[in-house]
Structure formats: structure tokens, C-alpha cells
Amino acid sequence: MHADCLAQYNGLFAAGAKHVACWSHARRKFLGAGDPGAKAVERINRLYHIEHTLPAPDSPEHIVARRATRQARALPILNDLKAWLDAALGTALPKSALGAAIRYVANHWAAFVRYTEDGRLSIDNNLSERTLRLIAVGRSNWKFVGSAKAGAHAAVHFSVVGTCRHLGLDATAYLREVLPALHALGEKPTADQLAPLLPDVWAKRQQSRLLVA
């Protein structure tokens, strides 16, 4: 699970979810420390430079290539950064901005390195944060969803629409076709019945129709 290091997620990690920490959050903390955090920022920027050279994780070959490149180029930078963190931790004031930034990363080091282990993973969770920002901005207009149950339903709707946006799909066209099909499945559809209605599967079906036409 891509996320920052808030304690609210600890229950998920205790239940077995693997934490993939966000280097964007870490970089902001070192930027906030000013000049003392500059060496960490420089190393994190080098990690991002590597990411900019990688292909998208849209095929098995690209996923393998992303992992191989990170293992070869990012891990040495991470090891160097870890050595700097360990050394700086002994001199940084515990309550200083630098001390807080160092502990933030050092205390969750395994989660910060985990993105190098799988080419499907990302170096940060900026995509989800950008998607959620649309909801956060809208809250000032919507104010309330009505009830806890309505909130859960809204979360599902936001997830579906957010997935459509991420895939570049017309969410209105998708929902216009899928909602009646979903209703026809009844109250307890199986996973096999739902699978053809997922946005990515629907998109492939639309592409096939265009090719046939």
C-alpha cells in the first residue's frame, strides 16, 4: 500500500499489508529543514531523476526493466543516503526540523526502500493524493454526505470515477453502460460476474469494438 507514514495506517500493516512509503513526503520534510537537509534532498532528487528515465509499468517487460534499473542505480544511492542519515542522526537536535525529517525516514526505512523491489510500484503516492485533492476541494461545497453508510457508498463512487480518470476513460459513458448491467446481476454478484465490468476490462472491450467497426 502506497502511503505516507501516518500512524493511522498501522492497523493495515499489522494485518499484512506491505507499506510502500512516499519519497515526496520525505523530500518535503528535508526541504523544510533548510540547508542542513540539502544533502538528503540532493540524493532524493537523484532517485527521482532515475524514475524519469523508466518506462511505465504497462507490460511485463517494462516491469522487469523498472526493477532491474532501480536495483542497479537507485539502491547504491539509497545505501549512501542511509549512511548519511545514520551519521546525521547523532548530531541533529531531536526536536529540530532536520531531526524530525531523519527519524521520519530512518524509522520506516524498509518501507522507503520497498519500491525498488517490484517494478509495479511507485516512488511516491502523488497520483492518489492528486486524485483525492479533487475530493478535498469539493468538500467545501458538498459539506456532508448524509450518513456513514452514504460515505461508504461515496467512497466507492469516487474510486470508480478516479479509476476512469486514471485510465483516460469517459466516466459518464462507462457508468451509462455498466450501471444497468450491474443492476441486472442482483444483490450478490460473484467476482467472476463483476470482473467484465471493471473499468480496464471495459476499456479493452471498447477498443475491440472500434477495431471491428
Residue pairs with C-beta under 8 A, 6 or more apart in sequence:
1 9
1 12
1 13
1 17
1 18
1 19
1 20
2 20
2 22
2 121
2 122
2 124
2 125
2 128
3 9
3 19
3 20
3 21
3 22
3 125
4 21
4 22
4 25
4 125
5 21
5 25
5 104
5 107
5 108
5 111
9 17
9 19
13 19
18 114
19 108
19 110
19 111
19 114
20 111
20 114
20 115
20 121
20 122
20 125
21 105
21 108
21 111
21 112
21 114
22 124
22 125
22 126
23 44
23 47
23 48
23 112
23 115
23 123
23 124
24 123
24 124
24 125
24 126
25 104
25 124
26 44
26 101
26 104
26 105
26 112
27 41
27 44
27 45
29 37
29 97
29 100
29 101
29 104
29 105
30 37
30 38
30 40
30 41
30 44
30 98
30 101
31 37
31 41
32 97
32 101
33 96
33 97
33 98
33 100
33 101
34 97
36 92
36 96
36 97
36 98
37 97
37 98
37 101
39 84
40 81
40 84
40 85
40 101
40 102
40 105
43 77
43 80
43 81
43 84
44 81
46 77
47 74
47 77
47 78
47 123
48 123
50 69
50 70
50 73
50 74
50 77
51 123
53 69
54 65
54 66
54 69
54 70
55 62
55 65
55 66
56 62
57 63
57 66
57 119
57 120
62 119
63 118
63 119
63 120
64 119
65 119
66 119
66 120
67 116
67 117
67 118
67 119
68 119
70 115
70 116
70 119
71 116
74 116
75 113
75 116
78 112
78 113
78 116
82 106
82 109
85 102
85 105
85 106
86 106
88 98
88 102
89 99
89 102
89 103
89 106
92 98
92 99
92 102
93 99
94 103
105 112
114 121
115 121
115 122
115 123
127 166
131 162
131 165
131 166
135 158
145 151
145 154
160 171
160 175
160 199
161 171
163 199
163 200
164 170
164 171
164 174
164 199
165 171
167 199
167 200
167 203
169 199
169 202
169 203
174 199
174 202
177 202
178 197
178 202
181 197
182 189
182 194
182 197
185 193
185 194
195 201
196 202
196 205
